[in-house]
């Protein structure tokens, strides 16, 4: 989340973080985030859906935290 600390937006920070990894999980994250960008929806909604589809509850928790940061600003 260095991009966020440097003044980048949440979307940029998430995309940068997802771009650093290898393997199928990172590919799924990148696809979900890119789909959200193209659909003009929040990245946290895409992460929530991905978590439900994969059965990974931690993605839902991450989505909730990011949603708070997106609506209230990072702290």
N, CA, C and O atoms as a Tripos MOL2 file, in Angstrom:
@<TRIPOS>MOLECULE
protein
  300   299    75     0     0
PROTEIN
NO_CHARGES

@<TRIPOS>ATOM
      1 N           0.8110   -1.2020    0.0000 N.3       1 UNK1
      2 CA          0.0000    0.0000    0.0000 C.3       1 UNK1
      3 C           0.8570    1.2690    0.0000 C.2       1 UNK1
      4 O           0.4390    2.3210    0.4840 O.2       1 UNK1
      5 N           2.0350    1.1450   -0.5410 N.am      2 UNK2
      6 CA          2.9220    2.2960   -0.6410 C.3       2 UNK2
      7 C           2.2960    3.3820   -1.4980 C.2       2 UNK2
      8 O           2.4510    4.5690   -1.2090 O.2       2 UNK2
      9 N           1.5820    2.9820   -2.5620 N.am      3 UNK3
     10 CA          0.9470    3.9660   -3.4440 C.3       3 UNK3
     11 C          -0.0600    4.8060   -2.6840 C.2       3 UNK3
     12 O          -0.1970    6.0010   -2.9480 O.2       3 UNK3
     13 N          -0.7600    4.2030   -1.7520 N.am      4 UNK4
     14 CA         -1.7360    4.9410   -0.9490 C.3       4 UNK4
     15 C          -1.0290    5.9360   -0.0470 C.2       4 UNK4
     16 O          -1.4620    7.0810    0.0810 O.2       4 UNK4
     17 N           0.0520    5.5060    0.5750 N.am      5 UNK5
     18 CA          0.8080    6.4030    1.4490 C.3       5 UNK5
     19 C           1.4200    7.5550    0.6650 C.2       5 UNK5
     20 O           1.6060    8.6480    1.2000 O.2       5 UNK5
     21 N           1.7320    7.3100   -0.5960 N.am      6 UNK6
     22 CA          2.3410    8.3420   -1.4350 C.3       6 UNK6
     23 C           1.3120    9.2710   -2.0550 C.2       6 UNK6
     24 O           1.6650   10.1410   -2.8510 O.2       6 UNK6
     25 N           0.0450    9.0990   -1.7030 N.am      7 UNK7
     26 CA         -0.9840    9.9940   -2.1990 C.3       7 UNK7
     27 C          -1.8090    9.4240   -3.3310 C.2       7 UNK7
     28 O          -2.6950   10.1040   -3.8470 O.2       7 UNK7
     29 N          -1.5410    8.1900   -3.7320 N.am      8 UNK8
     30 CA         -2.3450    7.5430   -4.7650 C.3       8 UNK8
     31 C          -3.6970    7.1380   -4.2040 C.2       8 UNK8
     32 O          -3.8670    7.0690   -2.9870 O.2       8 UNK8
     33 N          -4.6390    6.8760   -5.0600 N.am      9 UNK9
     34 CA         -5.9550    6.4580   -4.6150 C.3       9 UNK9
     35 C          -5.9870    4.9920   -4.2260 C.2       9 UNK9
     36 O          -5.0360    4.2490   -4.4660 O.2       9 UNK9
     37 N          -7.0780    4.5940   -3.6310 N.am     10 UNK10
     38 CA         -7.2540    3.2120   -3.2040 C.3      10 UNK10
     39 C          -7.1860    2.2740   -4.4010 C.2      10 UNK10
     40 O          -6.5590    1.2170   -4.3310 O.2      10 UNK10
     41 N          -7.8300    2.6590   -5.4980 N.am     11 UNK11
     42 CA         -7.8220    1.8110   -6.6860 C.3      11 UNK11
     43 C          -6.4050    1.5890   -7.1930 C.2      11 UNK11
     44 O          -6.0350    0.4710   -7.5510 O.2      11 UNK11
     45 N          -5.6160    2.6500   -7.2230 N.am     12 UNK12
     46 CA         -4.2300    2.5500   -7.6790 C.3      12 UNK12
     47 C          -3.4200    1.6670   -6.7500 C.2      12 UNK12
     48 O          -2.6340    0.8380   -7.2100 O.2      12 UNK12
     49 N          -3.5990    1.8330   -5.4610 N.am     13 UNK13
     50 CA         -2.8560    1.0320   -4.4910 C.3      13 UNK13
     51 C          -3.2100   -0.4460   -4.6200 C.2      13 UNK13
     52 O          -2.3220   -1.2970   -4.5650 O.2      13 UNK13
     53 N          -4.4930   -0.7640   -4.7900 N.am     14 UNK14
     54 CA         -4.8980   -2.1560   -4.9410 C.3      14 UNK14
     55 C          -4.3560   -2.7650   -6.2270 C.2      14 UNK14
     56 O          -3.8600   -3.8910   -6.2280 O.2      14 UNK14
     57 N          -4.4530   -2.0190   -7.3130 N.am     15 UNK15
     58 CA         -3.9460   -2.5150   -8.5930 C.3      15 UNK15
     59 C          -2.4450   -2.7440   -8.5440 C.2      15 UNK15
     60 O          -1.9470   -3.7420   -9.0640 O.2      15 UNK15
     61 N          -1.7300   -1.8270   -7.9230 N.am     16 UNK16
     62 CA         -0.2810   -1.9780   -7.7990 C.3      16 UNK16
     63 C           0.0730   -3.2020   -6.9640 C.2      16 UNK16
     64 O           0.9870   -3.9510   -7.3070 O.2      16 UNK16
     65 N          -0.6410   -3.4010   -5.8840 N.am     17 UNK17
     66 CA         -0.3800   -4.5580   -5.0220 C.3      17 UNK17
     67 C          -0.6910   -5.8610   -5.7560 C.2      17 UNK17
     68 O           0.0720   -6.8220   -5.6550 O.2      17 UNK17
     69 N          -1.7950   -5.9040   -6.4900 N.am     18 UNK18
     70 CA         -2.1680   -7.1150   -7.2270 C.3      18 UNK18
     71 C          -1.2020   -7.3930   -8.3680 C.2      18 UNK18
     72 O          -1.0060   -8.5490   -8.7410 O.2      18 UNK18
     73 N          -0.5990   -6.3540   -8.9270 N.am     19 UNK19
     74 CA          0.3160   -6.5190  -10.0560 C.3      19 UNK19
     75 C           1.6650   -7.1100   -9.6350 C.2      19 UNK19
     76 O           2.4150   -7.6010  -10.4780 O.2      19 UNK19
     77 N           1.9720   -7.0670   -8.3550 N.am     20 UNK20
     78 CA          3.2850   -7.5320   -7.9060 C.3      20 UNK20
     79 C           3.3730   -9.0420   -7.7750 C.2      20 UNK20
     80 O           4.4670   -9.6050   -7.7910 O.2      20 UNK20
     81 N           2.2300   -9.7010   -7.6460 N.am     21 UNK21
     82 CA          2.2470  -11.1340   -7.3790 C.3      21 UNK21
     83 C           2.1470  -12.0030   -8.6130 C.2      21 UNK21
     84 O           1.8200  -11.5360   -9.7040 O.2      21 UNK21
     85 N           2.4310  -13.2580   -8.4200 N.am     22 UNK22
     86 CA          2.3450  -14.2670   -9.4710 C.3      22 UNK22
     87 C           1.3780  -15.3610   -9.0220 C.2      22 UNK22
     88 O           1.0940  -15.4980   -7.8320 O.2      22 UNK22
     89 N           0.8930  -16.1110   -9.9500 N.am     23 UNK23
     90 CA          0.0290  -17.2370   -9.6190 C.3      23 UNK23
     91 C          -1.4300  -16.9160   -9.8770 C.2      23 UNK23
     92 O          -1.8010  -15.7790  -10.1680 O.2      23 UNK23
     93 N          -2.2550  -17.9620   -9.7610 N.am     24 UNK24
     94 CA         -3.6660  -17.8310  -10.1170 C.3      24 UNK24
     95 C          -4.4110  -16.8650   -9.2050 C.2      24 UNK24
     96 O          -5.3030  -16.1540   -9.6670 O.2      24 UNK24
     97 N          -4.0680  -16.8240   -7.9340 N.am     25 UNK25
     98 CA         -4.7990  -15.9510   -7.0080 C.3      25 UNK25
     99 C          -4.6050  -14.4800   -7.3750 C.2      25 UNK25
    100 O          -5.5570  -13.6990   -7.3620 O.2      25 UNK25
    101 N          -3.3790  -14.1130   -7.6990 N.am     26 UNK26
    102 CA         -3.1310  -12.7350   -8.1110 C.3      26 UNK26
    103 C          -3.8110  -12.4320   -9.4410 C.2      26 UNK26
    104 O          -4.2840  -11.3180   -9.6670 O.2      26 UNK26
    105 N          -3.8560  -13.4260  -10.3150 N.am     27 UNK27
    106 CA         -4.5700  -13.2520  -11.5770 C.3      27 UNK27
    107 C          -6.0480  -12.9810  -11.3510 C.2      27 UNK27
    108 O          -6.6430  -12.1360  -12.0200 O.2      27 UNK27
    109 N          -6.6340  -13.6980  -10.4110 N.am     28 UNK28
    110 CA         -8.0440  -13.4720  -10.0800 C.3      28 UNK28
    111 C          -8.2530  -12.0780   -9.4980 C.2      28 UNK28
    112 O          -9.2290  -11.4050   -9.8270 O.2      28 UNK28
    113 N          -7.3510  -11.6520   -8.6460 N.am     29 UNK29
    114 CA         -7.4410  -10.3040   -8.0740 C.3      29 UNK29
    115 C          -7.3440   -9.2470   -9.1700 C.2      29 UNK29
    116 O          -8.1260   -8.2960   -9.2010 O.2      29 UNK29
    117 N          -6.3760   -9.4220  -10.0680 N.am     30 UNK30
    118 CA         -6.2270   -8.4540  -11.1660 C.3      30 UNK30
    119 C          -7.4650   -8.4080  -12.0400 C.2      30 UNK30
    120 O          -7.9260   -7.3270  -12.4050 O.2      30 UNK30
    121 N          -8.0120   -9.5760  -12.3830 N.am     31 UNK31
    122 CA         -9.2280   -9.6150  -13.2150 C.3      31 UNK31
    123 C         -10.4020   -8.9420  -12.5200 C.2      31 UNK31
    124 O         -11.1560   -8.1970  -13.1480 O.2      31 UNK31
    125 N         -10.5580   -9.1990  -11.2360 N.am     32 UNK32
    126 CA        -11.6650   -8.6000  -10.4880 C.3      32 UNK32
    127 C         -11.5290   -7.0780  -10.4310 C.2      32 UNK32
    128 O         -12.5020   -6.3520  -10.6380 O.2      32 UNK32
    129 N         -10.3280   -6.6090  -10.1540 N.am     33 UNK33
    130 CA        -10.1130   -5.1620  -10.0640 C.3      33 UNK33
    131 C         -10.2700   -4.4790  -11.4180 C.2      33 UNK33
    132 O         -10.8350   -3.3890  -11.5060 O.2      33 UNK33
    133 N          -9.7710   -5.1210  -12.4760 N.am     34 UNK34
    134 CA         -9.9230   -4.5510  -13.8200 C.3      34 UNK34
    135 C         -11.3930   -4.5430  -14.2350 C.2      34 UNK34
    136 O         -11.8590   -3.5840  -14.8490 O.2      34 UNK34
    137 N         -12.1170   -5.6000  -13.9050 N.am     35 UNK35
    138 CA        -13.5490   -5.6460  -14.2040 C.3      35 UNK35
    139 C         -14.3030   -4.5410  -13.4890 C.2      35 UNK35
    140 O         -15.2040   -3.9280  -14.0620 O.2      35 UNK35
    141 N         -13.9440   -4.2840  -12.2460 N.am     36 UNK36
    142 CA        -14.5810   -3.2070  -11.4940 C.3      36 UNK36
    143 C         -14.2860   -1.8530  -12.1300 C.2      36 UNK36
    144 O         -15.1630   -0.9940  -12.2210 O.2      36 UNK36
    145 N         -13.0470   -1.6740  -12.5650 N.am     37 UNK37
    146 CA        -12.6720   -0.4060  -13.2050 C.3      37 UNK37
    147 C         -13.4750   -0.1950  -14.4860 C.2      37 UNK37
    148 O         -13.9980    0.8920  -14.7300 O.2      37 UNK37
    149 N         -13.5670   -1.2420  -15.2970 N.am     38 UNK38
    150 CA        -14.2940   -1.1280  -16.5620 C.3      38 UNK38
    151 C         -15.7950   -0.9190  -16.3530 C.2      38 UNK38
    152 O         -16.4470   -0.2250  -17.1330 O.2      38 UNK38
    153 N         -16.3320   -1.5230  -15.2990 N.am     39 UNK39
    154 CA        -17.7580   -1.3910  -14.9930 C.3      39 UNK39
    155 C         -18.0630   -0.1420  -14.1750 C.2      39 UNK39
    156 O         -19.2190    0.1480  -13.8660 O.2      39 UNK39
    157 N         -17.0020    0.5970  -13.8290 N.am     40 UNK40
    158 CA        -17.1450    1.8060  -13.0050 C.3      40 UNK40
    159 C         -17.8370    1.5200  -11.6740 C.2      40 UNK40
    160 O         -18.7400    2.2380  -11.2440 O.2      40 UNK40
    161 N         -17.3780    0.4500  -11.0450 N.am     41 UNK41
    162 CA        -17.8750    0.1180   -9.7170 C.3      41 UNK41
    163 C         -16.7070    0.1340   -8.7490 C.2      41 UNK41
    164 O         -15.5480    0.1920   -9.1590 O.2      41 UNK41
    165 N         -17.0100    0.0830   -7.4990 N.am     42 UNK42
    166 CA        -15.9490    0.1510   -6.4980 C.3      42 UNK42
    167 C         -15.1380   -1.1450   -6.4920 C.2      42 UNK42
    168 O         -15.6790   -2.2270   -6.7160 O.2      42 UNK42
    169 N         -13.8390   -1.0230   -6.2320 N.am     43 UNK43
    170 CA        -13.0160   -2.2310   -6.1570 C.3      43 UNK43
    171 C         -13.4150   -3.1190   -4.9810 C.2      43 UNK43
    172 O         -13.2430   -4.3360   -5.0380 O.2      43 UNK43
    173 N         -13.9400   -2.5230   -3.9270 N.am     44 UNK44
    174 CA        -14.3260   -3.3420   -2.7750 C.3      44 UNK44
    175 C         -15.5410   -4.2030   -3.0920 C.2      44 UNK44
    176 O         -15.6800   -5.2890   -2.5290 O.2      44 UNK44
    177 N         -16.4240   -3.7500   -3.9770 N.am     45 UNK45
    178 CA        -17.5540   -4.5920   -4.3940 C.3      45 UNK45
    179 C         -17.0430   -5.7990   -5.1790 C.2      45 UNK45
    180 O         -17.5390   -6.9140   -5.0130 O.2      45 UNK45
    181 N         -16.0520   -5.5670   -6.0300 N.am     46 UNK46
    182 CA        -15.4690   -6.6620   -6.8080 C.3      46 UNK46
    183 C         -14.7540   -7.6590   -5.9010 C.2      46 UNK46
    184 O         -14.8540   -8.8680   -6.1090 O.2      46 UNK46
    185 N         -14.0390   -7.1660   -4.9040 N.am     47 UNK47
    186 CA        -13.3530   -8.0590   -3.9710 C.3      47 UNK47
    187 C         -14.3380   -8.8650   -3.1400 C.2      47 UNK47
    188 O         -14.1000  -10.0350   -2.8420 O.2      47 UNK47
    189 N         -15.4320   -8.2410   -2.7710 N.am     48 UNK48
    190 CA        -16.4820   -8.9450   -2.0190 C.3      48 UNK48
    191 C         -17.0320  -10.1020   -2.8500 C.2      48 UNK48
    192 O         -17.1710  -11.2190   -2.3520 O.2      48 UNK48
    193 N         -17.3430   -9.8320   -4.1080 N.am     49 UNK49
    194 CA        -17.8640  -10.8770   -5.0000 C.3      49 UNK49
    195 C         -16.8440  -11.9920   -5.2130 C.2      49 UNK49
    196 O         -17.1970  -13.1710   -5.2080 O.2      49 UNK49
    197 N         -15.5940  -11.6210   -5.3990 N.am     50 UNK50
    198 CA        -14.5480  -12.6200   -5.5990 C.3      50 UNK50
    199 C         -14.4050  -13.4960   -4.3570 C.2      50 UNK50
    200 O         -14.2620  -14.7140   -4.4640 O.2      50 UNK50
    201 N         -14.4450  -12.8830   -3.1940 N.am     51 UNK51
    202 CA        -14.3650  -13.6500   -1.9530 C.3      51 UNK51
    203 C         -15.5010  -14.6410   -1.8200 C.2      51 UNK51
    204 O         -15.2950  -15.7770   -1.3910 O.2      51 UNK51
    205 N         -16.7010  -14.2170   -2.1870 N.am     52 UNK52
    206 CA        -17.8560  -15.1150   -2.1330 C.3      52 UNK52
    207 C         -17.7010  -16.2480   -3.1380 C.2      52 UNK52
    208 O         -17.9880  -17.4020   -2.8210 O.2      52 UNK52
    209 N         -17.2480  -15.9270   -4.3490 N.am     53 UNK53
    210 CA        -17.0920  -16.9330   -5.3990 C.3      53 UNK53
    211 C         -16.0340  -17.9750   -5.0310 C.2      53 UNK53
    212 O         -16.1910  -19.1570   -5.3380 O.2      53 UNK53
    213 N         -14.9750  -17.5410   -4.3840 N.am     54 UNK54
    214 CA        -13.8800  -18.4430   -4.0250 C.3      54 UNK54
    215 C         -14.0430  -19.0510   -2.6380 C.2      54 UNK54
    216 O         -13.3080  -19.9680   -2.2720 O.2      54 UNK54
    217 N         -14.9980  -18.5500   -1.8660 N.am     55 UNK55
    218 CA        -15.1670  -19.0330   -0.5040 C.3      55 UNK55
    219 C         -14.0540  -18.5700    0.4250 C.2      55 UNK55
    220 O         -13.6540  -19.2890    1.3410 O.2      55 UNK55
    221 N         -13.5590  -17.3620    0.1780 N.am     56 UNK56
    222 CA        -12.4750  -16.8010    0.9940 C.3      56 UNK56
    223 C         -13.0450  -15.6210    1.7780 C.2      56 UNK56
    224 O         -13.1550  -14.5090    1.2610 O.2      56 UNK56
    225 N         -13.4000  -15.8800    3.0160 N.am     57 UNK57
    226 CA        -14.0110  -14.8580    3.8540 C.3      57 UNK57
    227 C         -13.1220  -13.6530    4.0980 C.2      57 UNK57
    228 O         -13.6110  -12.5410    4.3000 O.2      57 UNK57
    229 N         -11.8120  -13.8740    4.0800 N.am     58 UNK58
    230 CA        -10.8840  -12.7680    4.3250 C.3      58 UNK58
    231 C         -10.9850  -11.6860    3.2550 C.2      58 UNK58
    232 O         -10.7410  -10.5130    3.5380 O.2      58 UNK58
    233 N         -11.3410  -12.0660    2.0360 N.am     59 UNK59
    234 CA        -11.5370  -11.0530    0.9980 C.3      59 UNK59
    235 C         -12.7360  -10.1740    1.3150 C.2      59 UNK59
    236 O         -12.7220   -8.9760    1.0320 O.2      59 UNK59
    237 N         -13.7680  -10.7570    1.8970 N.am     60 UNK60
    238 CA        -14.9190   -9.9660    2.3250 C.3      60 UNK60
    239 C         -14.5490   -8.9890    3.4220 C.2      60 UNK60
    240 O         -15.0080   -7.8470    3.4300 O.2      60 UNK60
    241 N         -13.7150   -9.4410    4.3490 N.am     61 UNK61
    242 CA        -13.2500   -8.5550    5.4180 C.3      61 UNK61
    243 C         -12.3900   -7.4290    4.8520 C.2      61 UNK61
    244 O         -12.5170   -6.2740    5.2590 O.2      61 UNK61
    245 N         -11.5190   -7.7750    3.9160 N.am     62 UNK62
    246 CA        -10.6920   -6.7590    3.2640 C.3      62 UNK62
    247 C         -11.5680   -5.7610    2.5200 C.2      62 UNK62
    248 O         -11.3380   -4.5530    2.5900 O.2      62 UNK62
    249 N         -12.5670   -6.2630    1.8100 N.am     63 UNK63
    250 CA        -13.4760   -5.3900    1.0610 C.3      63 UNK63
    251 C         -14.1890   -4.4180    1.9940 C.2      63 UNK63
    252 O         -14.3530   -3.2450    1.6590 O.2      63 UNK63
    253 N         -14.6130   -4.8960    3.1600 N.am     64 UNK64
    254 CA        -15.2880   -4.0190    4.1210 C.3      64 UNK64
    255 C         -14.3460   -2.9230    4.6330 C.2      64 UNK64
    256 O         -14.7470   -1.7660    4.7640 O.2      64 UNK64
    257 N         -13.1050   -3.2900    4.9200 N.am     65 UNK65
    258 CA        -12.1400   -2.2900    5.3830 C.3      65 UNK65
    259 C         -11.8230   -1.2670    4.3100 C.2      65 UNK65
    260 O         -11.7360   -0.0700    4.5840 O.2      65 UNK65
    261 N         -11.6510   -1.7460    3.0890 N.am     66 UNK66
    262 CA        -11.3530   -0.8310    1.9820 C.3      66 UNK66
    263 C         -12.5550    0.0620    1.6930 C.2      66 UNK66
    264 O         -12.3960    1.2360    1.3570 O.2      66 UNK66
    265 N         -13.7490   -0.4940    1.8230 N.am     67 UNK67
    266 CA        -14.9530    0.3070    1.6270 C.3      67 UNK67
    267 C         -15.0390    1.4590    2.6050 C.2      67 UNK67
    268 O         -15.4410    2.5630    2.2390 O.2      67 UNK67
    269 N         -14.6630    1.2040    3.8480 N.am     68 UNK68
    270 CA        -14.6320    2.2770    4.8460 C.3      68 UNK68
    271 C         -13.6140    3.3330    4.4720 C.2      68 UNK68
    272 O         -13.8910    4.5290    4.5560 O.2      68 UNK68
    273 N         -12.4340    2.8920    4.0590 N.am     69 UNK69
    274 CA        -11.3860    3.8420    3.6660 C.3      69 UNK69
    275 C         -11.8240    4.6450    2.4400 C.2      69 UNK69
    276 O         -11.5270    5.8340    2.3290 O.2      69 UNK69
    277 N         -12.5320    3.9820    1.5210 N.am     70 UNK70
    278 CA        -12.9720    4.6590    0.3230 C.3      70 UNK70
    279 C         -14.0570    5.6800    0.5800 C.2      70 UNK70
    280 O         -14.1320    6.6970   -0.1100 O.2      70 UNK70
    281 N         -14.8980    5.4190    1.5650 N.am     71 UNK71
    282 CA        -15.9840    6.3510    1.8420 C.3      71 UNK71
    283 C         -15.6200    7.3960    2.9000 C.2      71 UNK71
    284 O         -16.1710    8.4960    2.8980 O.2      71 UNK71
    285 N         -14.7000    7.0570    3.7970 N.am     72 UNK72
    286 CA        -14.3330    7.9800    4.8630 C.3      72 UNK72
    287 C         -12.9210    8.5310    4.7260 C.2      72 UNK72
    288 O         -12.5160    9.4230    5.4710 O.2      72 UNK72
    289 N         -12.1780    7.9930    3.7690 N.am     73 UNK73
    290 CA        -10.7890    8.4080    3.5950 C.3      73 UNK73
    291 C          -9.8660    7.5750    4.4450 C.2      73 UNK73
    292 O         -10.2460    7.1530    5.5370 O.2      73 UNK73
    293 N          -8.6560    7.3260    3.9700 N.am     74 UNK74
    294 CA         -7.7030    6.5100    4.7270 C.3      74 UNK74
    295 C          -7.2210    7.2430    5.9740 C.2      74 UNK74
    296 O          -7.1400    8.4700    6.0190 O.2      74 UNK74
    297 N          -6.9090    6.4440    6.9690 N.am     75 UNK75
    298 CA         -6.4150    7.0130    8.2270 C.3      75 UNK75
    299 C          -5.1170    6.3680    8.6150 C.2      75 UNK75
    300 O          -4.5400    6.7120    9.6470 O.2      75 UNK75
@<TRIPOS>BOND
     1     1     2 1
     2     2     3 1
     3     3     4 2
     4     3     5 am
     5     5     6 1
     6     6     7 1
     7     7     8 2
     8     7     9 am
     9     9    10 1
    10    10    11 1
    11    11    12 2
    12    11    13 am
    13    13    14 1
    14    14    15 1
    15    15    16 2
    16    15    17 am
    17    17    18 1
    18    18    19 1
    19    19    20 2
    20    19    21 am
    21    21    22 1
    22    22    23 1
    23    23    24 2
    24    23    25 am
    25    25    26 1
    26    26    27 1
    27    27    28 2
    28    27    29 am
    29    29    30 1
    30    30    31 1
    31    31    32 2
    32    31    33 am
    33    33    34 1
    34    34    35 1
    35    35    36 2
    36    35    37 am
    37    37    38 1
    38    38    39 1
    39    39    40 2
    40    39    41 am
    41    41    42 1
    42    42    43 1
    43    43    44 2
    44    43    45 am
    45    45    46 1
    46    46    47 1
    47    47    48 2
    48    47    49 am
    49    49    50 1
    50    50    51 1
    51    51    52 2
    52    51    53 am
    53    53    54 1
    54    54    55 1
    55    55    56 2
    56    55    57 am
    57    57    58 1
    58    58    59 1
    59    59    60 2
    60    59    61 am
    61    61    62 1
    62    62    63 1
    63    63    64 2
    64    63    65 am
    65    65    66 1
    66    66    67 1
    67    67    68 2
    68    67    69 am
    69    69    70 1
    70    70    71 1
    71    71    72 2
    72    71    73 am
    73    73    74 1
    74    74    75 1
    75    75    76 2
    76    75    77 am
    77    77    78 1
    78    78    79 1
    79    79    80 2
    80    79    81 am
    81    81    82 1
    82    82    83 1
    83    83    84 2
    84    83    85 am
    85    85    86 1
    86    86    87 1
    87    87    88 2
    88    87    89 am
    89    89    90 1
    90    90    91 1
    91    91    92 2
    92    91    93 am
    93    93    94 1
    94    94    95 1
    95    95    96 2
    96    95    97 am
    97    97    98 1
    98    98    99 1
    99    99   100 2
   100    99   101 am
   101   101   102 1
   102   102   103 1
   103   103   104 2
   104   103   105 am
   105   105   106 1
   106   106   107 1
   107   107   108 2
   108   107   109 am
   109   109   110 1
   110   110   111 1
   111   111   112 2
   112   111   113 am
   113   113   114 1
   114   114   115 1
   115   115   116 2
   116   115   117 am
   117   117   118 1
   118   118   119 1
   119   119   120 2
   120   119   121 am
   121   121   122 1
   122   122   123 1
   123   123   124 2
   124   123   125 am
   125   125   126 1
   126   126   127 1
   127   127   128 2
   128   127   129 am
   129   129   130 1
   130   130   131 1
   131   131   132 2
   132   131   133 am
   133   133   134 1
   134   134   135 1
   135   135   136 2
   136   135   137 am
   137   137   138 1
   138   138   139 1
   139   139   140 2
   140   139   141 am
   141   141   142 1
   142   142   143 1
   143   143   144 2
   144   143   145 am
   145   145   146 1
   146   146   147 1
   147   147   148 2
   148   147   149 am
   149   149   150 1
   150   150   151 1
   151   151   152 2
   152   151   153 am
   153   153   154 1
   154   154   155 1
   155   155   156 2
   156   155   157 am
   157   157   158 1
   158   158   159 1
   159   159   160 2
   160   159   161 am
   161   161   162 1
   162   162   163 1
   163   163   164 2
   164   163   165 am
   165   165   166 1
   166   166   167 1
   167   167   168 2
   168   167   169 am
   169   169   170 1
   170   170   171 1
   171   171   172 2
   172   171   173 am
   173   173   174 1
   174   174   175 1
   175   175   176 2
   176   175   177 am
   177   177   178 1
   178   178   179 1
   179   179   180 2
   180   179   181 am
   181   181   182 1
   182   182   183 1
   183   183   184 2
   184   183   185 am
   185   185   186 1
   186   186   187 1
   187   187   188 2
   188   187   189 am
   189   189   190 1
   190   190   191 1
   191   191   192 2
   192   191   193 am
   193   193   194 1
   194   194   195 1
   195   195   196 2
   196   195   197 am
   197   197   198 1
   198   198   199 1
   199   199   200 2
   200   199   201 am
   201   201   202 1
   202   202   203 1
   203   203   204 2
   204   203   205 am
   205   205   206 1
   206   206   207 1
   207   207   208 2
   208   207   209 am
   209   209   210 1
   210   210   211 1
   211   211   212 2
   212   211   213 am
   213   213   214 1
   214   214   215 1
   215   215   216 2
   216   215   217 am
   217   217   218 1
   218   218   219 1
   219   219   220 2
   220   219   221 am
   221   221   222 1
   222   222   223 1
   223   223   224 2
   224   223   225 am
   225   225   226 1
   226   226   227 1
   227   227   228 2
   228   227   229 am
   229   229   230 1
   230   230   231 1
   231   231   232 2
   232   231   233 am
   233   233   234 1
   234   234   235 1
   235   235   236 2
   236   235   237 am
   237   237   238 1
   238   238   239 1
   239   239   240 2
   240   239   241 am
   241   241   242 1
   242   242   243 1
   243   243   244 2
   244   243   245 am
   245   245   246 1
   246   246   247 1
   247   247   248 2
   248   247   249 am
   249   249   250 1
   250   250   251 1
   251   251   252 2
   252   251   253 am
   253   253   254 1
   254   254   255 1
   255   255   256 2
   256   255   257 am
   257   257   258 1
   258   258   259 1
   259   259   260 2
   260   259   261 am
   261   261   262 1
   262   262   263 1
   263   263   264 2
   264   263   265 am
   265   265   266 1
   266   266   267 1
   267   267   268 2
   268   267   269 am
   269   269   270 1
   270   270   271 1
   271   271   272 2
   272   271   273 am
   273   273   274 1
   274   274   275 1
   275   275   276 2
   276   275   277 am
   277   277   278 1
   278   278   279 1
   279   279   280 2
   280   279   281 am
   281   281   282 1
   282   282   283 1
   283   283   284 2
   284   283   285 am
   285   285   286 1
   286   286   287 1
   287   287   288 2
   288   287   289 am
   289   289   290 1
   290   290   291 1
   291   291   292 2
   292   291   293 am
   293   293   294 1
   294   294   295 1
   295   295   296 2
   296   295   297 am
   297   297   298 1
   298   298   299 1
   299   299   300 2
@<TRIPOS>SUBSTRUCTURE
     1 UNK1         2 RESIDUE 1 A UNK
     2 UNK2         6 RESIDUE 1 A UNK
     3 UNK3        10 RESIDUE 1 A UNK
     4 UNK4        14 RESIDUE 1 A UNK
     5 UNK5        18 RESIDUE 1 A UNK
     6 UNK6        22 RESIDUE 1 A UNK
     7 UNK7        26 RESIDUE 1 A UNK
     8 UNK8        30 RESIDUE 1 A UNK
     9 UNK9        34 RESIDUE 1 A UNK
    10 UNK10       38 RESIDUE 1 A UNK
    11 UNK11       42 RESIDUE 1 A UNK
    12 UNK12       46 RESIDUE 1 A UNK
    13 UNK13       50 RESIDUE 1 A UNK
    14 UNK14       54 RESIDUE 1 A UNK
    15 UNK15       58 RESIDUE 1 A UNK
    16 UNK16       62 RESIDUE 1 A UNK
    17 UNK17       66 RESIDUE 1 A UNK
    18 UNK18       70 RESIDUE 1 A UNK
    19 UNK19       74 RESIDUE 1 A UNK
    20 UNK20       78 RESIDUE 1 A UNK
    21 UNK21       82 RESIDUE 1 A UNK
    22 UNK22       86 RESIDUE 1 A UNK
    23 UNK23       90 RESIDUE 1 A UNK
    24 UNK24       94 RESIDUE 1 A UNK
    25 UNK25       98 RESIDUE 1 A UNK
    26 UNK26      102 RESIDUE 1 A UNK
    27 UNK27      106 RESIDUE 1 A UNK
    28 UNK28      110 RESIDUE 1 A UNK
    29 UNK29      114 RESIDUE 1 A UNK
    30 UNK30      118 RESIDUE 1 A UNK
    31 UNK31      122 RESIDUE 1 A UNK
    32 UNK32      126 RESIDUE 1 A UNK
    33 UNK33      130 RESIDUE 1 A UNK
    34 UNK34      134 RESIDUE 1 A UNK
    35 UNK35      138 RESIDUE 1 A UNK
    36 UNK36      142 RESIDUE 1 A UNK
    37 UNK37      146 RESIDUE 1 A UNK
    38 UNK38      150 RESIDUE 1 A UNK
    39 UNK39      154 RESIDUE 1 A UNK
    40 UNK40      158 RESIDUE 1 A UNK
    41 UNK41      162 RESIDUE 1 A UNK
    42 UNK42      166 RESIDUE 1 A UNK
    43 UNK43      170 RESIDUE 1 A UNK
    44 UNK44      174 RESIDUE 1 A UNK
    45 UNK45      178 RESIDUE 1 A UNK
    46 UNK46      182 RESIDUE 1 A UNK
    47 UNK47      186 RESIDUE 1 A UNK
    48 UNK48      190 RESIDUE 1 A UNK
    49 UNK49      194 RESIDUE 1 A UNK
    50 UNK50      198 RESIDUE 1 A UNK
    51 UNK51      202 RESIDUE 1 A UNK
    52 UNK52      206 RESIDUE 1 A UNK
    53 UNK53      210 RESIDUE 1 A UNK
    54 UNK54      214 RESIDUE 1 A UNK
    55 UNK55      218 RESIDUE 1 A UNK
    56 UNK56      222 RESIDUE 1 A UNK
    57 UNK57      226 RESIDUE 1 A UNK
    58 UNK58      230 RESIDUE 1 A UNK
    59 UNK59      234 RESIDUE 1 A UNK
    60 UNK60      238 RESIDUE 1 A UNK
    61 UNK61      242 RESIDUE 1 A UNK
    62 UNK62      246 RESIDUE 1 A UNK
    63 UNK63      250 RESIDUE 1 A UNK
    64 UNK64      254 RESIDUE 1 A UNK
    65 UNK65      258 RESIDUE 1 A UNK
    66 UNK66      262 RESIDUE 1 A UNK
    67 UNK67      266 RESIDUE 1 A UNK
    68 UNK68      270 RESIDUE 1 A UNK
    69 UNK69      274 RESIDUE 1 A UNK
    70 UNK70      278 RESIDUE 1 A UNK
    71 UNK71      282 RESIDUE 1 A UNK
    72 UNK72      286 RESIDUE 1 A UNK
    73 UNK73      290 RESIDUE 1 A UNK
    74 UNK74      294 RESIDUE 1 A UNK
    75 UNK75      298 RESIDUE 1 A UNK
